[in-house]
């Protein structure tokens, strides 16, 4: 792997947002234990668009691991009469159908209806008008509506991810849709970029750039490209993590000796030390309620995950299985910890139920890094190595449905899943 264990290793020692073309295709593997059978009909008129709306919706639903896609009857749109018997013979519990139309001003008019094929009734009927350039975002939002209607939970298809690619000696920070398509380039550098972290407002990213030949923590507005160096102290500045209210970040600084956790205001103006040890303390992440911080420390001889109150104080060890556990990520409900554990020579994505202490490895790859939860807590995106490339994967929490986001050329690392709201 090109940048192994970079976040823990980092503790040891200008660009406007530009459009970027879609670059991924999706490879889905695995079968979930329980899936809802859904038919998504081609939207009437969608072949006139740059990408089929129904295909984007189907890929979203399938990738979630919650749905099983059923072939729909032909010739349906939102005005059709529900072919209940046909759908039930195909095993479908629900049907989505609609119409795609581009208006004279270039905007899109999307009309769609979701039916309950079991109860022979309508779930909802909608009309969505969007700018022509937002055709993919519109499809993601429709998929989110379907997901929420059928599961009772919010979908994450219209959210975004950030990640870093490396092609030769060029590092690029990307922001894309949650399926890896579309998006923009936030930063291009000849030096490494690591540890992107989304602000709770979904408009800013904190990250570490080595462009000045040392690690510096920056905060960048994704829309305008405006950025500020918030941690540029003597020594290493690394591993930014936002507080849930977005007012502060925790960063790892070695300005006073061994790398320790410090809380810094979002503008870099106020600084206070959170941990004080002779070890390396790094990779912090706030709990969703903002009361505690998980982090990695080698104070016990090898890297393990610990917890401390956000105000400081007594440190509590969290991981005990294995001699090497790093890169904690906490689920939005605060119940599950995802992290990377070493098993022999393999580094695998693992989850820990915080209440019971039960841990489970959920990947079958051996060079996993950088887990990040989707904002509904149902998926995890992480980096790994497969097919001779550095790639990104998403997985359900039980590890049964995995999606590999494939790209040609660049190696992909450091994923961070953004919050709801866009």
N, C-alpha and C positions, 0 to 999 in steps of 0.2 A: 504494500500500500504506500502511496507516495507521501502521505503526511500522517504517519501513525501516531495515535494518542496525542495529537497536537495540542489539545487544550490543556492537558495536564503538563505536557512538556513545555508549553509556553510560560508556565509559572516559574520555570527554572531560568532560566535565563531572560485632484478636484474635477468633479465630473457631474453634469446634469443628467437626469433620467432620459435615456434614449430608447426608442422602440426596438424590439428584437423579434425576429420571426419565430413562429412555433417550431419546436425542435424535438418533441418527444413522440413516441408511440407507446402504447400500454401493453404489457404482457401480464395477464392475470393468472395466478395459479392457486390451486387449493379449492376445497369445498367446505362451506360452513355447515354446522350441525342443523341449523334451522334457517331457512330462507323463504321470503315471501315471493310467490310467483306473480310477476307483473309483465304485461304486454305493453310495449311502447311502439305505436304505429308511426311510420314515416309521416312527417308533417306535409300536408299538401302544399306544393310550391317551394319546398326547401331546396330542391336541386338548383334553384337560381342563386342560392347563397354561397359564400366561400366555404362553409362547412355545414353539414347536415345537422340541424338542431336536434333531431331525434337521436342521431348517433352519439352526440355529446351527452345527452341525457342518459342513454342506455349505458355508456361507459361509466358515467358517474355512479349510477345505481349499482352496477355490477361491482365496481371497485370497493364500494362500501362494505361488501360482504353480507349485507342484510337481504339482498334481493336476488332472485333467480329470474333471468329474462326468458320470456316465453314468446314464440313467434306469433305475431298478431294476424288476424284476418286482413285481407287486402282491401284497399279502397276506403279507408275510414278517415273521417276528420271530426272536428268538434261538434258538427251538426248531425252526425250520424245517429241512428238509433242503436242502442246497445245490443250487440249480438250475443246475448247472454249464453245461449246454449252452445254456440260455437266456442266462445271463450272458455266455458267450463269444460268442454271436451278437450281443449288444449291444456287444461290445468291452470288457467290464469285466474287469479283472485281480483285483479284490478287491470284497468286499461287506461292508457293516456293516448289521446289523439289530438291533432290540431292543424292549424293553417299558418303558413309563413308567407308574408307579403311585404315587398319593399315599396314604400310610398314614393311619390314624386320628389319629395325633399331629401330622399336618401335614407330616411328613418325606416325602422322595421315595425310592423304590426303583427304581433303573435297572438293568436287566439287558440285556446286549448281547454280541454275538459278531462277530468279524471273521474272514472266510473268505478263503482264497487260491483264487480261481476258476480259476487256471491249474493249480495242483497238486492241486485238489480236496481241500483239507484245511483244518483250522481253524488260524488264527493264534493267537487267544486267545478266552476267554470270561470275562466279568467281571460282578460285581455291585457297584453303587455306591450307598451310602445317604448322603443329605445332607439338611440342613435345607431346608425348602421355599423359603426365600428365596435359596438358592444354586443355583437351577435353571440359571442361565446359566453359573455357574462349573463346574457338573458337566458341562455340554455341552462347555465349553472343554477340560476335562480329558480327556474321551473323545476329542475331536479330537486332543489332544496324544498320547494313546496310539496312535491310528491313525497319526499322522505318524511317531512314533518307530519303530513296528513296520515300516512300509513304507519308511522312508528311512534308518533307523539313527541319526538325529539327534534331539535334543530339539525338541519343538514349543514355540511361544511363545504359544499361544492363551489360556492361563490367566494370562499376565503382565498388567501394567497399563501404561498411559501417563498422563503428566501433561501438561497443556496449559493455556493461558490463553485466555479469551474476553473480548471487549470488546463490550458492548451499550450504546450511548450513552456515558455517562461512568462506567459500572460495569465494573470488571475482576474476573474470577473465575478462581481457580485450581482446576481440576478434576483428579480422579483417576478414571479409568475402566478398564474392561476393555480389552484390546488391540484389540478391534473397535470401541471408542468407545462402547459401551453401558453402562448402569448406572452404578455408581460413586458418587462423593460430591463435595461442594464442600469444599475445604480452606481457602479464604480468599476473602472478598469485600471489595473496596476501591474507593474513588472515585479512587485514584491507580494508576498503572501497576504491574503485577507482571511481572517478566521472569526469564529464565534459570533455570527449575526444573531441579534436578539430583537424581537418586535416590541415596540412600546405598546401599552394597553390600548392606545387610541388607534392603532393600526395604520398610522400615517408616518411613523418614524422607525428607523432601525439604528440600533447601536451595534458596533462591530469593532474589531481590532484590525488595524492596517499597519504593515511594516514599511510603508512607502518612504518614511524618513530614516530608514535603516534601524529602527527600533519599534517596539510594540507600543502603539498609541490607541486609546479608545476614542472613537468618534461617534457622534450622533448625527444622523442625516435625515432630512425630510425627503420622503420618497417622491413626492410630486414635484417639488421645486429643485431638488438636488442640493439645496443649501445644507451645509454641514458644519459642525463645531467639534473641535478637539476638547473633550471633557476630562480626560485623564492623560496627562503628558508629563509625568513626574520622572525623576531620576530612577533608573532601573526599569523593571518590566511593568507594563500596564496591560491587564488582560481580563478576559472572562466577564464581560458585562452582563448584568441581570437586572431587569426593571422591577421596581416595586409595583404592586397591583394598582396603586393610584397614579403611577407615572411620574411622581414628583422626584424620585430618587433612583439611583442605580447602586448596586453593589459591584465593586470591581476588585480585582486582585492586584495588589501593588507590592513591589519589593523595595520601596524607597527607604525603608528602615532596617533592611536585612532580609530574612526569609520572606517569601511571598505570603501575605496575609490579606484577609478580607477587610475592605473599607466601604463605608456608605458615603456616596457623593451625590450632591444635588444635580439635577438634570442639566444644569448649565455649568457644572464644574466648580461652583463657587464655594460650597461648604463640604468639608471632609471630616469624617470621624472613623476611628478604627473599630471594627466589629470583633475580630479575633486577635488573640495575643498568644502565640506559641512559638516554639523553636522549630516547628515543622513547616511544611508547605501546605497552606490552606488555599483552595482554589475551586473553580467551577460552582459558584453559588447559584441557587435558584430559590426564589421566594415560594412559600406556600400560598395558595389562592387567597387566604384570609389575611395575608401579610404579617402574621404573627411570628412565623418561624422561617428559618433559612436552612435548606439542605446544602451541603458542600462536601468536597473531597479533601481529605487530609492524609498525610503519611505519618501522623503523630504516633500511630501504633506500630510503626515499622514498615508497613506497606500501605498503598492507597486504599482507603475505605470511605464510605459515606457516613457523614455525621449530621447532626441537627443542633441548631442553636436558636435561641429566641432572637427576634429581629432587633431587640434592644441590647443584645449581648448577654453574657453570663455563662452558665454551665453548659458544656458541650456534651452531647449524648451520641454514642455510636449507634448506627442504624443497621449496617450490613455486617454479617458475621460469617456467612458461607463464602468460602474462597479467600484467597490472599490478595486479590486485586479487583476492586470494584470502583468504577469511575463514571463520570458523565450523568449525574442524576437529572431526571425530568419528572415533574409532578403532574398528575392528572388534574383537570379543572375542578373535579370534586374533592381533590385532596386525599383520595383513598388509595391511589396506586402510584408507586414509584417505578419508573423505567430507568434502567441503567445498563452499563456494559460490564460484564464480568469475564474474567479470564478463566478458561477451562483448559488446562494443559497449555497448548500453544495457540488455542483458539480464543477469540474475543467475540462474545455472543450477547445479543440483546436479551435482557432479562427483565421480568416484572416482579415487583414485591407488593403484596397486599399488606398495607401498613398496619392494619388492625391485628391481623393474625400472624404476621411475620412470614407467611408462606411465599416462597419465591419460585419462579418458573422461567426457564429459558424458552423463548418463543421463536427463535430463528434457527435456520439450518445452515447459515453461512458462518464463516470463521474470522472475518475481519470487520466486525460491525463497529460503528461509531455514532455519536451525536444523535441520540433519540430526541424526538420532539412530539408532543401530543397535539392532535387536532383539537380545536376549541370545544367540541362536544365530547371529547374524551374517548371516542370510539375507535380511533385509528392512531397509529404512531408512524411517523416518517423517520427514517434513519439512513445513514450512509453505510455502505459495505463494498465488498469487492466480489464481482461475479463476471464470468466470461472474460477474464483478463482485463476488466475495466473497473474503475471506481464509479459506482452507480448509487442511485437513490432507490429505496424501497419504501412502500407503505405496508402495514400489516394490521389486521384486526388484533385485539388484545389477547385472543386465544391462539394467535399465530396460524389460524387455519386458512385465511385468505390473504395472499401477498400480491402486491402489484409492483412490478419492476418498471421504473421509468427509464426508458432506453434513449440514448442520444448517440449521435455519430460524432466521434472525434474527441471532445473534451472529457476529462475526468470530472466527476461531480462529487462535492463534499459539503459538509457543514450545513445540513438542512435545518430550517426553523419554520414552524407552522405559525402563521399569523392568526390574530384574533378574529372574532365575529366583527361585522361592520366594515363597510367599504363604500 
